[in-house]
Amino acid sequence: MAVFDISESFARLNLWWMLGFNDLKARYRGSVLGPIWITIALGVTVGGIAVLYSGLLHTKIDTFAPYIAISLTIWALIQTSLVEASSVFVVAANVIKQTALPKSGHVLRLVFRNLLIFAHNFVIVVFVMVLFKVKVSLFSLLAIPGFLLLLFNLTWMSLIISSLSSRYKDVPQIVLNAMTFITIMTPVYWQPNMIPGREWVLHVNPFYYLLEIVRKPILGELVDIQIWLVVLVMSAIGSILSLSLFAQMRGKIVHWI
């Protein structure tokens, strides 16, 4: 049963954490800096965008740079997780076919792997916030539950994408192209107050809420209750949808990959 599969996966969190860590080690085996290259690339991107866009958008760099650093760090976690979700079961095909480990655990393995990358990328956020003397407040503590909700939503989204991708081979390309469009439409490189009269673009975009629920508290700002409610509703509906889909496809995944 799907519920048993998922509960078994959560009972073995240490295993998926270890496998995610080993994935990261294997990916950068032989490299001097390893995954630190990702952090370097992110830092260069943050610096370039902060300097260039603050001028183009006529905004102060001391407020725009921290905003961009936080946005790109969170977005890297979201985008990488969802794009890589399309190959989760295919990459783990040998393990799935040869062992009795719960299939949903490979999604947790993906999330943990990208969580590790996020952890050392967050150094960029801390550096930029210290550099520009960003003041935090008690509201910053709300970033913790916000981040946990973000991870939960990434997990059910990844479960849906990975399940569909195992059956329909066009899904990875659909996800890749969709994420390009979503990146443009989501306030990652621009701020929500920059589109007066077009706020509906934000209201219909679920990723806006997932970003804000983490980004605002880190910047010391209060998150609107509406954003919390939307994310909670997304979590509830998404978990039901992903569980239903996984229950239908779980037994056939081994034949599709």
C-alpha positions in Angstrom: 0.0 0.0 0.0 1.1 3.6 -0.7 0.5 4.7 2.9 2.7 1.8 4.2 5.4 2.6 1.6 5.5 6.3 2.7 5.4 5.4 6.4 8.3 3.0 5.9 10.3 5.7 4.1 9.9 8.1 7.0 10.9 5.3 9.5 14.2 5.1 7.6 15.1 8.8 7.4 18.7 8.0 8.4 19.1 5.7 5.4 17.8 8.3 2.9 19.9 11.0 4.5 23.0 8.9 4.2 22.2 8.0 0.5 21.6 11.6 -0.3 25.0 12.5 1.2 26.7 9.7 -0.7 25.0 10.9 -4.0 26.6 14.3 -3.4 30.0 12.8 -2.7 29.8 10.6 -5.8 28.8 13.5 -8.0 31.8 15.6 -7.1 34.4 12.8 -6.7 37.8 14.0 -7.9 36.8 17.6 -7.6 39.0 19.8 -5.4 36.1 22.0 -4.1 33.3 19.6 -4.8 29.8 21.1 -4.2 31.4 24.4 -3.1 31.5 25.2 -6.8 27.7 25.5 -6.6 28.1 28.0 -3.8 30.7 30.0 -5.7 28.5 30.1 -8.8 25.6 31.2 -6.7 27.7 33.9 -5.1 28.9 35.3 -8.4 25.3 35.3 -9.7 24.0 37.1 -6.7 26.7 39.7 -6.9 26.2 40.3 -10.6 22.4 40.5 -10.4 22.5 42.8 -7.3 24.8 45.3 -9.0 23.2 45.3 -12.4 19.5 45.0 -11.5 19.6 47.5 -8.7 20.7 50.0 -11.3 18.2 48.9 -13.9 15.3 48.8 -11.5 16.3 51.9 -9.7 16.4 50.3 -6.2 18.9 50.5 -3.4 21.5 47.8 -3.5 21.6 47.5 0.3 18.0 46.2 0.3 18.0 44.5 -3.1 21.2 42.4 -2.6 19.9 40.6 0.5 16.6 40.0 -1.3 18.3 38.5 -4.3 20.6 36.4 -2.2 17.7 34.8 -0.3 15.5 34.5 -3.3 18.1 32.7 -5.5 19.2 30.4 -2.6 15.6 29.3 -2.0 14.8 29.1 -5.6 17.8 26.9 -6.4 16.4 24.4 -3.8 13.0 24.5 -5.4 14.0 24.4 -9.0 16.7 21.7 -8.6 14.4 19.5 -6.5 11.5 19.6 -9.0 13.7 19.2 -12.1 15.7 16.3 -10.6 12.4 14.7 -9.4 11.7 13.7 -13.0 14.5 11.2 -13.0 14.3 9.9 -9.4 12.9 6.4 -10.1 14.9 6.0 -13.3 18.2 6.7 -11.6 17.3 4.4 -8.8 16.1 1.6 -11.1 18.6 -1.0 -10.0 17.9 -0.4 -6.3 14.1 -0.5 -6.9 14.3 -3.8 -8.9 16.7 -5.6 -6.6 15.6 -4.5 -3.1 12.4 -4.2 -1.1 13.1 -0.7 0.0 10.1 1.7 -0.1 10.0 3.5 -3.4 8.9 6.8 -2.0 12.1 6.9 0.0 14.0 7.8 -3.1 12.1 11.1 -3.2 13.2 11.8 0.4 16.7 11.0 -0.8 16.4 13.7 -3.5 15.1 16.2 -1.0 17.9 15.5 1.5 20.5 15.8 -1.2 19.3 19.2 -2.2 18.9 20.2 1.4 22.6 19.6 1.9 23.4 21.9 -1.1 21.0 24.5 0.3 22.8 24.4 3.7 26.2 25.4 2.3 24.6 27.8 -0.2 23.0 29.6 2.7 26.5 30.9 3.6 26.0 33.4 0.8 22.8 34.7 2.5 24.5 35.1 5.8 27.5 36.9 4.2 25.3 39.3 2.2 23.1 40.1 5.2 26.1 40.8 7.4 27.7 42.9 4.6 24.6 45.1 4.2 23.7 45.1 7.9 20.3 43.6 7.5 18.4 43.7 10.8 16.6 40.6 11.9 13.7 40.4 14.4 11.7 37.9 16.3 9.7 37.4 13.1 12.8 35.7 11.7 12.1 32.7 13.8 9.0 32.1 11.6 11.4 31.1 8.8 11.8 27.7 10.5 8.1 26.5 10.2 8.0 28.3 6.9 11.0 26.3 5.6 9.5 23.0 7.0 6.3 23.7 5.0 8.4 24.5 1.9 10.2 21.1 2.3 6.9 19.3 2.8 5.4 20.9 -0.4 8.6 20.0 -2.4 8.3 16.4 -1.2 4.7 15.9 -2.4 5.4 17.8 -5.7 8.5 15.6 -6.3 6.5 12.5 -5.6 3.9 13.5 -8.2 6.6 14.4 -10.8 8.6 11.3 -10.2 5.6 9.0 -10.4 4.4 10.6 -13.7 7.9 10.6 -15.1 8.3 6.9 -14.6 5.3 6.3 -16.9 5.4 9.3 -19.3 8.8 10.0 -20.7 7.8 13.5 -21.9 7.3 14.7 -18.4 11.0 15.6 -17.7 11.0 18.0 -20.7 7.6 19.4 -19.6 8.9 20.1 -16.1 12.2 21.6 -17.4 10.4 24.0 -19.7 7.7 24.8 -17.1 10.3 25.7 -14.5 11.9 28.2 -17.0 8.5 29.9 -17.4 7.7 29.8 -13.7 11.1 31.3 -12.8 10.2 34.3 -15.0 6.8 34.7 -13.5 7.8 34.3 -9.9 9.4 37.2 -7.9 12.9 35.8 -7.7 14.8 38.4 -9.8 12.2 41.1 -9.1 10.2 42.3 -6.1 6.4 41.9 -5.7 5.8 45.6 -5.5 7.3 46.2 -9.0 4.1 45.1 -10.8 1.4 47.5 -9.7 -1.9 46.6 -11.3 -0.8 43.1 -12.1 -0.8 41.5 -8.6 -2.9 38.7 -10.0 0.3 37.2 -11.4 1.4 36.7 -7.8 -1.9 35.5 -6.4 -2.3 32.6 -8.9 1.4 31.5 -8.5 1.8 28.9 -5.7 5.6 29.3 -5.8 5.2 33.0 -4.8 3.7 31.8 -1.5 6.4 29.2 -0.9 9.1 31.8 -1.4 7.5 34.5 0.7 6.8 32.2 3.7 10.6 31.7 4.0 12.0 34.9 2.5 10.1 37.5 4.5 10.9 36.1 7.9 14.6 35.9 7.1 14.5 39.6 6.1 12.8 40.3 9.5 9.4 41.0 8.0 6.0 39.7 9.1 4.3 37.2 6.8 0.7 37.9 5.9 -1.8 35.4 7.4 -3.1 34.9 3.9 0.2 33.4 2.8 0.3 31.0 5.7 -3.3 29.9 4.9 -2.6 29.3 1.2 0.5 27.3 2.0 -1.3 25.2 4.5 -4.1 24.5 2.1 -1.6 23.6 -0.6 0.1 21.2 1.8 -3.2 19.5 2.6 -4.5 19.2 -1.0 -1.1 18.3 -2.4 -0.5 15.5 0.1 -3.9 14.0 -0.8 -3.3 14.3 -4.5 0.2 12.8 -4.4 -0.9 10.0 -2.1 -3.7 9.1 -4.5 -1.5 9.2 -7.6 1.3 7.2 -5.9 -1.2 4.6 -4.8 -2.3 4.1 -8.4 1.1 4.0 -9.9 3.4 2.5 -7.2 3.0 -1.1 -8.2 3.7 -0.4 -11.9 6.8 1.8 -11.5 9.2 -1.2 -11.5 7.9 -2.2 -14.9 8.1 1.3 -16.4 11.7 2.3 -15.4 
